[in-house]
Amino acid sequence: MEESILAAAQKAHDGMANRYAKRFVIETFVPNAVVTVRVPNEDRGTLDHSRIYARVLEQPHRRRYRLQTEHGILDRLYPTKELNRVEKPEFVGMSLISLYIFIFNSFIYNSSSSSLGSFKQ
């Protein structure tokens, strides 16, 4: 009986996923993809950027990703809907260190704040 319940639940889940996929594009990220993630208002200053760059490390659960930023590996998993893909040719072939240097320099160049409080460790 338990097998039939699980089979019915899986069938219902697959049907809902198929209906959703017809209307929306389900985005997935591969390891080492560069994305941006939103920083909550309470964790940033008024002049800091609302999104930071991150690298996808792995996908331990369905549509949930472990991310690494220049500050380290983030302590929770982030769902697909909170991530934005970065489509920039500058990132192709770059090592993580040079990527961080590029990101840091772009933040300094684009920052309207003279303070670098968001880069403290």
Secondary structure, 3 states (H helix, E strand, C coil): CHHHHHHHHHHHHHHHHHHHHHHCCCCCCCCCCEEEEECCHHHCCCCCCCEEEEEEEEEEECCEEEEEECCEECCCCEEHHHEEECCCHHHCCCCHHHHHHHHHHHHHHHCCCCCCHHHCC
